[in-house]
Amino acid sequence: MENYDIKEIELAEGGRRRIDWAEREMPVLRLIRERFAKERPLNGLRIAACLHVTTETANLMHTLHDGGAEVVLTASNPLSTQDDVAAALVTHFEIPVFAIKGEDNVTYYKHINAALDHRPNITMDDGADLVSTLHIDRRELLENVIGGTEETTTGVIRLRAMAADGALEFPVIAVNDAMTKHLFDNRYGTGQSTIDGIIRATNTLLAGKNFVVAGYGWCGRGLAMRARGMGANVIVTEVVPLPALEAVMDGFRVMPMSEAARVGDIFVTLTGDINVIDKHHFELMKDGAIVANSGHFNVEINIPALEKMAKEKRLVRPFVEQYILQDNRSINILAEGRLINLASAEGHPASVMDMSFANQALSLEYMVRNVDVLGKKVYSVPEEIDRDIARLKLDAMEVDIDTLTEEQIAYLNSWEAGT
Ligand SMILES: NC(=O)c1ccc[n+]([C@@H]2O[C@H](COP(=O)([O-])OP(=O)(O)OC[C@H]3O[C@@H](n4cnc5c(N)ncnc54)[C@H](O)[C@@H]3O)[C@@H](O)[C@H]2O)c1
């Protein structure tokens, strides 16, 4: 294969071993892959995927490939690529990859365009960069596209905004909306892997630290829960009353960021919002504060403002940039404010990505089967897919549950029976 752009092809063997390691924890996706290999539901379709290039994504690419698709992969974040995985996909799975860990923004978009050069029939996005580039710069390719899928909250928000503007030119299935995606991936996946990323980057002790979680959505809930488990004193900041109330009743302190900024030792943003930690917050922070982001884009921490405030900046460890302010306080920004769990760790464990990517594969199959009836809208994952994935995951975990009796079914469907 000639056309790909990765760091080093020699890394392929190590990548292959790690892809196999992840596969062991992805039993639901394995079942789908085995069925796809027989039924070939994606036969002849060209798929461009813009996802984090990880071992789990490699297993999804393998599944789509076995389902008959021609797949090309580009990164959905400049810092999340695992270069050995990219090499293994090219070498062992014949999948062209355009992704290099640490690529600059120009290369990032060059790679997205290289994936689009394959004239996809289907897009698979994590953050909607592929779809937005297609709609803004590569409109001549739109006529080939029958539909797409979107992996994350921020991407779904962008796509819904496009649909509301009448700008979306094909149907997209919001994989993030599936219960078997966000309840597990966003909560337990982000919860665990964000802590993993912070620890790998800093080797800091969490016990006894004031750990500020900005945003109590699915990701924030997971992170707050796991940080508490490590012995941290967790503080939550929110802008919406309901999740704020939930955080209070879950036993966390809730306060505005302007108060949390004074007492926090470690800060993590997971909101999908912009400038959640801003100049006036940096002005209040303690010397040595650690600041990270696990939301999709690197806009949650106002790093340009911090750059202006700082008299000096130095890289003290991989993924830890220390900004020295005029009054000699230091503030440590992790991974340039990009997704910390993917930059300094490996992203979510395979076991949760099993469900997220089972949703991706089955949503694609659904889209191909229903292409004639879907409009230019954002669709949720059909409930049957969600239910099937939950059942298959329980089976794989060897967890049995009860079955409703005839009497219980009748009772649950009746309205006459009362006190
Ligand atoms: N790191 C990862 O691997 C990973 C995984 C899944 C999702 N994500 C991303 O994480 C972000 C959050 O996803 P989610 O599913 O938790 O979203 P969500 O919509 O469930 O939660 C976001 C929360 O942030 C709150 N919020 C918004 N602006 C805020 C502000 N200025 N201050 C405090 N709180 C604020 C909202 O009220 C909401 O409760 C998104 O960008 C998503 O794409 C990252």
The ligand as an SDF file (V2000), in Angstrom:
LIG
                    3D

 44 48  0  0  0  0  0  0  0  0999 V2000
  -12.0950   12.2480   27.2670 N   0  0  0  0  0  0  0  0  0  0  0  0
  -12.8360   11.4110   26.5760 C   0  0  0  0  0  0  0  0  0  0  0  0
  -12.3860   10.3420   26.1770 O   0  0  0  0  0  0  0  0  0  0  0  0
  -14.2550   11.7440   26.3060 C   0  0  0  0  0  0  0  0  0  0  0  0
  -15.2260   10.7280   26.2420 C   0  0  0  0  0  0  0  0  0  0  0  0
  -16.5560   11.0820   26.0230 C   0  0  0  0  0  0  0  0  0  0  0  0
  -16.8950   12.4250   25.8540 C   0  0  0  0  0  0  0  0  0  0  0  0
  -15.9020   13.3780   25.8820 N   0  0  0  0  0  0  0  0  0  0  0  0
  -16.1890   14.8090   25.7340 C   0  0  0  0  0  0  0  0  0  0  0  0
  -16.3210   15.3530   27.0530 O   0  0  0  0  0  0  0  0  0  0  0  0
  -17.2060   16.4980   27.0400 C   0  0  0  0  0  0  0  0  0  0  0  0
  -18.3350   16.2570   28.0350 C   0  0  0  0  0  0  0  0  0  0  0  0
  -19.1170   15.1460   27.6010 O   0  0  0  0  0  0  0  0  0  0  0  0
  -20.3850   14.6320   28.4500 P   0  0  0  0  0  0  0  0  0  0  0  0
  -20.9000   13.4540   27.7200 O   0  0  0  0  0  0  0  0  0  0  0  0
  -20.0420   14.5560   29.8890 O   0  0  0  0  0  0  0  0  0  0  0  0
  -21.3740   15.8840   28.2090 O   0  0  0  0  0  0  0  0  0  0  0  0
  -22.6740   16.2770   29.0540 P   0  0  0  0  0  0  0  0  0  0  0  0
  -23.4530   17.1680   28.1540 O   0  0  0  0  0  0  0  0  0  0  0  0
  -23.2890   15.0490   29.6410 O   0  0  0  0  0  0  0  0  0  0  0  0
  -22.0610   17.1270   30.2740 O   0  0  0  0  0  0  0  0  0  0  0  0
  -21.4430   18.3720   30.1660 C   0  0  0  0  0  0  0  0  0  0  0  0
  -21.7580   19.1300   31.4600 C   0  0  0  0  0  0  0  0  0  0  0  0
  -20.9510   20.3190   31.5220 O   0  0  0  0  0  0  0  0  0  0  0  0
  -21.7480   21.3550   32.0480 C   0  0  0  0  0  0  0  0  0  0  0  0
  -21.1640   22.6370   31.6800 N   0  0  0  0  0  0  0  0  0  0  0  0
  -21.2530   23.3190   30.5030 C   0  0  0  0  0  0  0  0  0  0  0  0
  -20.5710   24.4810   30.5660 N   0  0  0  0  0  0  0  0  0  0  0  0
  -20.0190   24.5220   31.8110 C   0  0  0  0  0  0  0  0  0  0  0  0
  -19.1970   25.4730   32.4910 C   0  0  0  0  0  0  0  0  0  0  0  0
  -18.8190   26.6200   31.8970 N   0  0  0  0  0  0  0  0  0  0  0  0
  -18.8230   25.1990   33.7800 N   0  0  0  0  0  0  0  0  0  0  0  0
  -19.2290   24.0520   34.3990 C   0  0  0  0  0  0  0  0  0  0  0  0
  -20.0130   23.1340   33.8050 N   0  0  0  0  0  0  0  0  0  0  0  0
  -20.3980   23.3700   32.5260 C   0  0  0  0  0  0  0  0  0  0  0  0
  -23.1350   21.1100   31.4550 C   0  0  0  0  0  0  0  0  0  0  0  0
  -24.1360   21.7570   32.2050 O   0  0  0  0  0  0  0  0  0  0  0  0
  -23.2280   19.5860   31.5280 C   0  0  0  0  0  0  0  0  0  0  0  0
  -23.8140   19.1590   32.7510 O   0  0  0  0  0  0  0  0  0  0  0  0
  -17.6480   16.6160   25.5890 C   0  0  0  0  0  0  0  0  0  0  0  0
  -16.7890   17.5100   24.9290 O   0  0  0  0  0  0  0  0  0  0  0  0
  -17.4600   15.2080   25.0300 C   0  0  0  0  0  0  0  0  0  0  0  0
  -17.3650   15.2000   23.6450 O   0  0  0  0  0  0  0  0  0  0  0  0
  -14.6120   13.0720   26.1410 C   0  0  0  0  0  0  0  0  0  0  0  0
  1  2  1  0
  2  3  2  0
  2  4  1  0
  4  5  1  0
  4 44  2  0
  5  6  2  0
  6  7  1  0
  7  8  2  0
  8  9  1  0
  8 44  1  0
  9 10  1  0
  9 42  1  0
 10 11  1  0
 11 12  1  0
 11 40  1  0
 12 13  1  0
 13 14  1  0
 14 15  2  0
 14 16  1  0
 14 17  1  0
 17 18  1  0
 18 19  2  0
 18 20  1  0
 18 21  1  0
 21 22  1  0
 22 23  1  0
 23 24  1  0
 23 38  1  0
 24 25  1  0
 25 26  1  0
 25 36  1  0
 26 27  1  0
 26 35  1  0
 27 28  2  0
 28 29  1  0
 29 30  1  0
 29 35  2  0
 30 31  1  0
 30 32  2  0
 32 33  1  0
 33 34  2  0
 34 35  1  0
 36 37  1  0
 36 38  1  0
 38 39  1  0
 40 41  1  0
 40 42  1  0
 42 43  1  0
M  CHG  2   8   1  16  -1
M  END
$$$$
